[in-house]
């Protein structure tokens, strides 16, 4: 691999196009800057019922787990992280320092760029959402993280000082800057050039098996989207370290770019990509005091200038506005400010109109930047403030090669968490709420929520809860789960998001999926590319004693992932006793890395197939799943497949099949292909496989179709061939019979004269004359048939 340093996005684009034109260049990728993209969040993730209800015991709190986070920095004096006994900030990455294991929250702190966070910094906020645990300040204890007893291994990649350099012996982006210095830049992180060499290994050596990354490279001058060299690097690290699970923010470009707006990192096959839903009404009401309305108004002003201060015929909304009003709208856009958000004079407030009405046809600007309008909406249109709605900014799939992403979604719109204060010296119980807490939005906020949930799942296995319940532990049952198993559990916990999303393209709310009220719209959203496999809800997989019978968790091979080979078929006969809860099956596997230039990025193809008691066949990610595709054949794109029966199905014995459909040999780096399989429901494993309907896995519908055609044509051939033979014999006999009579015969071996003599039937001596027979004369001896 060759890395070139080019100054400026325009020069980078020219260099990219030039290199691509060369036949010997395999792949060219432009690396743009890597940018950063919870009281109520915790409850929503624990249970998709009400945030205040917690179905999980307090002992499942992340104890013993470590989450790796790389971001702009941590305010270690914040009450979520502060340790009264040990305030070592771990400025040096010294593995022999015993104090690292004594700090109550921070396992290790690598000052990769520096050792601080900016005012209200991104890193402090997301780290608190992942592992925050307040001491001394009871005002914020209710905002502790889901995995509040987990520790954090932190890599400080933000430059909040005048200049930053790569650590000695580490290759990072600063090496390509003038004088090897990265400039101070808020919201940008400077990471190692290869995550598999300078980033993930740091977390792994500190004992972390989960990493949370609220940053990414995506739509920046149309560069670096899709399965890039960075994406391949992520997949390769997980392939080499199958117990390490990276979790990435999907990105915040969904509202602008629509479909296929994911960051490069979130397109990796072996990570979890996280989208964002809206938060709870209570979270929004708390957050409104933190909203920077000046910043929002500034963004709206840019939008207004882009549509009104251009020739009317070139504007996307020009046809809505009378020609004589166009110039004044541009002038109003130029002077637009926060105070203009709310309507002047008699303000109208209803679902379709609030705030300023000066900008035709936009009637809802107030719902974005007028506090009074937002408060009115919270009180009167409450169904817009629920985690059942998607956040408009959340990046959307599919990946460039058509895979389903994001994998899951979690609350990420207006999340209240820690506010960094560079001038703070210690945690104080007298700190005011507004001074130590703030609200942010983005998939950046949703990602640590899922990472915290993943830490709970991992603790569930490591502490020995399975195959018991969340309320029982047996250390003899300890399991060191693979990344594929933790990923399967998180995805398996997903519940369908079927509310609404605000689409910027139509400036209005639009239903996700089919409307519940039966209304018909001109188009329907591709919901899997918005919500993936649904919103994380841990009670769907970590059942308590009270609902063990109706929602039993079953793992066919819990101790280690199952090895599968080419064309191998693994069968599991499962007895579905009832459908008091969904019967769901999720298959995941860690896939080898793909070439960034490949048209399809799935390398090893496994398939999930289920045969019902009546013999009906279901395929992974088909109609009977959260994905909901009409599918008549197995999925050949994704390394996650799911089938779910949500009711109305027949109790009985279900044949669950995993097939190694296409596993090229030799497998990458000589390893074995393994998979993780998770099932839940009112189910039991059958003692006798004969109870399940047999199924010939190879005969998928298309094959069955052509197989039937083959049989039909084969039978026709058996019937027609004798008839054709008989017919041929008849014609041959007739041919011989005709030849037995004297008639015209042609012998190509004869010359012209001999031919003529033969045609005349002459027995006379050959005439040496060169005279030719006149063609218009009929010889006397010319015999006609």
Buried (B, 14 or more C-beta within 10 A) or exposed (E): EEEEEBEEBEEBBEBBEEBEEEEEEEBBBBBBBBBBBBBBBBBBBBBBEEBEEBBBBEEBBBBBBBBBBBBBBBBBBBBBBBBEEEEBBBEEBEEEEEEBEEBBBBBBBBBBBBBBBBBBBBBBBBBBBBBBBBBBBEBBBEBBBBBBBBBBBBBBBBBBEEBBBBBEEBBBBBBBBEEEBBEBBBBBBBBBBBBBEBBBBBBBEBBBBBBBBBBBBBBBEEBBBBBBBBBBBBBBBBBBBBBBBBBBBBBBBBBEBBBBBBBBBBBBBBBBBBBBBBBBBBBBBBBBEBBEBEEBBBEBBEBBBEBBBBEBEEBEBBEEBEEEEBEEBBEBBEEBEBEBBBBEEEBEBEEEBBBBBBBBEBBBBBBBBBBBBBBBBBEEEEEBBBBBBBBBBBBBBBBBBBBBBBBBBBBBBBBBBBBBBBEBEEBBEEBEBEEBBBBBBBBBBBBBBBBBBBBBBBBBBBBBBBBEBBBBBEEEBBBEBBBBBBBBBBBBBBBBBBBBBBBBEEEEBBBBBBBEEEEEEEEEBBBBBBBBBBBBBBBBBBBBEEBBEBBBBBBBBBEBBBBBEBEBBBBBBBBBBEBEBBBBBBBBBBBBBBEBEEEEBBBBBBBBBBBBBEEEBBBBBBEBBBBBBEBEEBBEBBBBBBBBBBEEBEEBBBBBBBBBBBBEEEBBEEBEBBBBBBBBBBBEEBEEEEBBBEBEBEEBEEEEEEEEEEEEEEEEEEEEEEEEEEEEEEEEEEEEEEEEEEEEEEEEEEEEBEBBBBBBEBEEEEEEEEEEBEEEEEEEEEEEE
